[in-house]
Amino acid sequence: MIVQADDASYLVEELPLLTHLSLTGGIAGTLHGGRLDLQSESLEVIDISNSAKGLTFERLECPSLRELRCSELGGYGNGLVPRDPTCTGSGDWWWERPGPGVCDQPCKFTRSRWGQQSDSPLIDLPEQCVVYWSGSNFGGNQEEIRATSTTTYGELYDCTGPLQV
């Protein structure tokens, strides 16, 4: 079955007791660059780690969400990314450790759209939700990276392995 982002949103609406959603598809798939608009009281886990590059969220209103799995944290990833805390929108803030005013701030998330973050809306996640990235060039780390809305930018930058949340 060929699924587009709108189809996934419709599926979530039609299955009000759905707790796990997993979407797969390669870079040439119909989900490439798509935006999911998800609203669900029951959805607990979303896994798009094996889905198309650039698949992201227009809206994510899932109060029961406890796990969001994305592909790599970088220009070839999908899902959500930490919002550029410098608000420059340059998309390359992680190559140098954030300054003291930024390191202590909790992470805020936005859709994956590197280089144009300054106008992307924030995506609020439930406090219990952990965002996982399958690996990345972020800080040279190839291991799984994770963050929550209480993880600071300094903790995210300094990770040498999975963060302890």
N, C-alpha and C positions, 0 to 999 in steps of 0.2 A: 504494500500500500504506500503510495506517495503521499507524504504528509507535509503540509506547509505550516507556518507559525499560527495562522488563523485556525487551522484544523486542530492543533494541540490545545488552543484556548477553548475552542468549542467542546472538545472532548472532556476537558476539566469541568466545564459547566454542566455537561450531560451526566457526569458521574460524580454526584455530590459526596460519595463516601470514599472516593479515590484517595489513597494515602501515599502512593509512590508513583512518580512519573519519570520515565527514562526515555530520552530521545536520542537516536543515533542517525548518522548520515555524514557523508564526506564533504569535502570542500566544494565539490560540484553539485551537491544535493540541493533540494528545494528549500532547505532550512538555512542555507548560506546567507548571512546578512539579515536574517529574519528577526522580528521582534515579537516576543511572547507577551501576551496580555493576560496574566493569570490572576484569578480571584477564587479562593477556595478556603473554606473553613476546615476541611479535613486533610489537605495535602501536607505531608510531613517531610517528604524527601523528593527532591528534584535532581536528576542526574542528566546533565548534558555534556559530560566530559568526553564522550565519544561522538559528539554531534558536530555540526558544521562550524567552521570558523565564522566568527562574527555574529553568531546567534546570541541574542541578548534579550533584555526585558524592557518592554514599554512600561509595564506596571506589574508589580508583584505584591499582591495583597493576600497573604497566606499566614494568618496568625498562629497556626500550628506548626509552621515550617521549622524544622530543627536541623536540616542538612541540605546544602546546595552544593553540588559537585560540578565544577567547571573544568575546561581544559586548561592549558598552560596560562600562567599569569604573564601575559606579554602581548605583543602585536599580533600573534597568530592564535590567540585564545578566543574564548567565548564567555558568555555569562555576565558576571559582574566583575568589576575591578575596584580597587580602592580609589576614591576620588582624589585627584591631585590636590594635596593640602595647601599648595602654594597658590592655587587658583590661577596659574599661568596658562593652563590648558596645553602646555608643551608636551605632556605625555611622557617626559623623560626624568621626572623628579626622583625616581628611585636609584639612579646611577650615583648620586651623592647622598650621603646620610642627611636626612632632614635636620634642620637646626633645632635648637632647644625649644623654641616656641611651637614647633610642629610635633616633635617626638613624643610629647606627653598627651597629644590629642587622640581621642578614640577614632578609629577608622570610620569613615563614611564611605558608602558604596554608590557606584553609578554604573550605567550600562557600559559594556566594553565597546569603546569607540575612541581608540587612542588618537591623540593629537588634537582632539576637539572636546575635551572634557568640560571646559569652563561653562558651556551652555547646556550640558546634560543634567537632567534632574536627578536628585538624590533618590535612591531606592532604600526605603527604611525596611530593615529586617527585624523580626522578633529577637529579643535579647538572647533566647536559647539557640538561635540559628548559627551554625558553623558553616562558613564558606570554605570549600576545599578547592585548591588548584592542583592539577595532576603533576606539576613540575614546571620549571620556568628558568629563564635566565636572570630572574630577579635576584640580585645579590650573588649570582653564580650558583644558586641552589638548583639542583635537579630533583630534589626530593619533593614529596607532597608538602604543600604549604597550606596553612589554615589560619583563619581569622574570624573574629566575631565583631559585633558592634562595640565591644569593650576592649578589644585588642588595640594597643596604641600603634601609631605609625612607626615609632622607634622599635617596638617589639617586632613588628612585621619586617622592617628593614634589616634588623639584626639576626633574623632567624637563620640558623645554619642547618636546621632540620625542621621537622614539624613543630609548630608552636604548641606549647602546653596550654590548653584552654579548659 
